[in-house]
C-alpha cells in the first residue's frame, strides 16, 4: 500500500474503519505554527454524520488527540501525529457477509491483492472513514495557507440530478453551512433532500457533484511536466473513496466548445493580469495562473444499499444474492465536501512550501 501523499508537506494516513483508531502523521510542517486540538476539531466535526436522512447512524465522537509534534500550542518541526479512536464499532453485520462480495466496494480487488488478509470490517482501509485523517491533515494545511492568504471552500452543486443555481463566492461561503447537504442554494437543497428520502425509502442511494474553490492562489504553483497542479490535485481527490471523476474549470464541457469560447481573454485590472473568464479553472500548463482554482468532483452513490443485489460467495465460488444491512449514508456527498476542501488544502500547501511562499519557521 502507498499511504503517504505530498513531498514537502507529507501526510501518512493510517487505521481502518473498525480498527482501534484512525489518524495521520504530518511531516514537513514548519515549526512555530499555532495549532490546537480545537482548531483541528472544528474541521473534523464538519465531516461527522448529521442527523438527517442522508447520514449514517454510526455516531463516532471523532475527538482528535495530538500525540506528537505540537508543544505549548506550536508546531515543533517534528512529525505531527494526530489520532481519532474508534468507539462506536459494530462489526456484526460484516461478519455475517464476510464471504460475499459487496457490489461497488473494494472487497474483491482487496481480497485478491492482499491474499484475503485485508480487514473486511466496514471496508477496512477502503472505508470512507479513513477520510477523517485527510480532514485532520487538511486542517493543519488550511492554517498554513491562511497565513499565505489562500482560502478554500467547497459545496455540493448537484445531488441526484438536481442542480444548484450558480452563486458568487461570497454567497457560497454565507450559505454552505445553513443546511445539512452543504448546498449553497437553499431551494435546490430542499429538492435534494426529497430525492435522498425517496432513495432511502427504496433501500437505495444517490450521488452528486462537489465544487471545490481555492481563492487568492498566486501565479506559479505547479511543477510541470509530471507534478502539474491539476495532476496532483486530481491524485489527491481520487484518494477519496467514492470519487469517480475530477475536472477543472469548464472540464469535459470544453470538448464541446470552440477555442474562441473556451479561451480565457487576458486583461489588466488594478495593475494585475487576470482573465475575463475562468474556463481554465485557474490552471494553465499545469501552473496556477492567479485566478481561482476551480475543481469539480463527481461522487458515486453509496454502494452499501439495502436492495437485493447479485453477487458471489468467494469461498464457495457460487452465485448468490446479498442484502446489506447496517449503518450507511444514503448520500455521502455532504460529508465529502469537507474532505474535498482538505485534500485541496494539503496539495496547495505542499506546492506553496515548494515555491517558498510559506516559510520553514514562523517567528
Number of C-alpha atoms within 10 A of each C-alpha: 5 6 10 14 20 19 14 16 22 20 26 18 25 16 20 23 22 22 16 12 16 24 25 25 21 24 19 18 28 20 18 17 21 16 18 17 15 12 14 23 17 13 22 26 18 20 19 21 19 18 11 16 19 27 21 18 16 16 14 14 13 20 15 22 17 16 12 15 20 23 14 9 13 16 22 18 17 15 18 21 20 23 21 22 17 19 15 13 15 14 14 12 14 17 12 11 17 16 17 23 21 24 16 14 17 17 22 17 12 19 16 11 10 11 9 13 10 16 19 24 22 24 20 20 23 23 19 18 21 22 26 28 26 27 30 30 30 27 25 24 23 25 20 25 24 14 12 17 12 20 18 23 21 28 28 27 26 22 28 19 13 15 18 20 13 11 12 9 13 8 12 19 16 11 16 20 14 14 16 19 27 25 30 27 22 17 11 17 24 13 16 24 20 13 20 23 20 16 19 19 13 12 17 20 27 25 22 23 26 25 22 25 21 21 17 16 22 18 14 17 24 26 17 12 11 10 14 20 26 24 16 22 21 20 15 20 25 18 15 20 19 23 21 12 14 21 17 23 21 18 15 11 11 16 10 10 12 9 10 8 12 18 16 16 12 11 11 10 10 6 7 9 13 17 19 14 16 20 19 24 24 28 25 16 14 20 20 22 21 20 22 23 24 24 26 22 25 20 24 20 22 20 20 21 26 18 14 11 13 14 15 18 17 15 9 10 10 11 11 13 14 19 14 19 16 16 16 20 27 27 31 25 33 28 25 29 25 28 26 31 26 32 29 28 31 28 26 27 30 24 25 24 21 17 14 9 15 19 16 15 13 12 7
